[in-house]
Amino acid sequence: MPEIVRFYGIIIKMFYNEQLPPHFHALYGEYNGIINIETLVLIEGDLPSRALKFIKEWAEKYKEELLNMWNNQRISKLPALD
């Protein structure tokens, strides 16, 4: 699964051939989650609330780019959260 970005020990990955809705995977240590790109809701997983807060903050900034990656099936690197 291609990696999009790493920040604060969080790894964001996407595999666009998966089932809808458009989503990305977030890994943080032994935790992982699947986040809906459009709503930024945790669909599945067990991420700590602080990590999920950072992930949502980052994803809000890059929501359009994430949706474009999903729809165009082209993964690219994005900037980390500052």
C-alpha positions as CSV (number, residue, x, y, z in Angstrom):
1,M,0.0,0.0,0.0
2,P,1.6,3.3,-1.1
3,E,2.7,5.7,1.6
4,I,1.4,9.3,1.3
5,V,3.0,11.0,4.3
6,R,4.6,10.5,7.8
7,F,4.2,12.9,10.7
8,Y,4.3,12.6,14.5
9,G,4.8,8.8,14.2
10,I,1.7,8.5,12.0
11,I,1.9,6.9,8.6
12,I,-0.9,7.6,6.0
13,K,-1.3,5.2,3.2
14,M,-3.9,4.7,0.4
15,F,-4.8,1.8,-1.8
16,Y,-7.4,3.1,-4.3
17,N,-8.6,-0.3,-5.6
18,E,-10.5,-1.0,-2.3
19,Q,-14.2,-0.7,-1.8
20,L,-16.0,2.6,-1.4
21,P,-16.3,5.0,0.3
22,P,-13.0,6.8,-0.6
23,H,-10.7,6.3,2.4
24,F,-7.1,6.2,3.6
25,H,-5.4,4.1,6.2
26,A,-3.6,5.6,9.2
27,L,-1.0,3.6,11.2
28,Y,0.3,4.8,14.6
29,G,2.4,2.2,16.5
30,E,0.3,-0.8,17.0
31,Y,-2.9,1.1,16.2
32,N,-4.5,1.5,12.8
33,G,-7.6,3.0,11.3
34,I,-9.5,3.6,8.1
35,I,-10.7,7.2,7.6
36,N,-13.4,8.3,5.2
37,I,-11.9,11.1,3.1
38,E,-15.2,12.9,2.5
39,T,-16.4,13.0,6.2
40,L,-13.1,12.4,8.0
41,V,-14.9,9.8,10.2
42,L,-13.1,6.8,11.5
43,I,-14.7,3.9,9.6
44,E,-12.8,1.1,11.3
45,G,-10.0,0.8,13.7
46,D,-8.7,1.8,17.1
47,L,-6.6,5.0,16.9
48,P,-5.9,7.0,20.0
49,S,-8.0,10.2,20.2
50,R,-4.9,12.4,20.0
51,A,-3.5,10.7,16.9
52,L,-7.0,10.8,15.3
53,K,-7.1,14.6,16.0
54,F,-3.8,15.1,14.2
55,I,-4.9,12.9,11.3
56,K,-8.2,14.8,10.9
57,E,-6.4,18.1,11.0
58,W,-4.0,17.0,8.3
59,A,-6.7,15.4,6.2
60,E,-8.8,18.5,6.3
61,K,-6.0,20.5,4.7
62,Y,-5.5,17.9,1.9
63,K,-9.0,16.6,1.4
64,E,-9.2,17.7,-2.2
65,E,-5.8,16.1,-3.0
66,L,-6.8,12.9,-1.3
67,L,-10.0,12.7,-3.2
68,N,-8.1,13.3,-6.5
69,M,-5.7,10.5,-5.7
70,W,-8.6,8.1,-5.0
71,N,-10.5,9.1,-8.1
72,N,-7.5,9.3,-10.5
73,Q,-5.8,6.2,-9.0
74,R,-2.5,8.1,-8.7
75,I,-0.8,8.2,-5.4
76,S,1.6,11.0,-4.6
77,K,3.4,12.3,-1.5
78,L,1.8,15.1,0.4
79,P,3.4,17.5,3.0
80,A,3.4,16.6,6.6
81,L,1.4,18.3,9.4
82,D,3.4,21.3,10.7
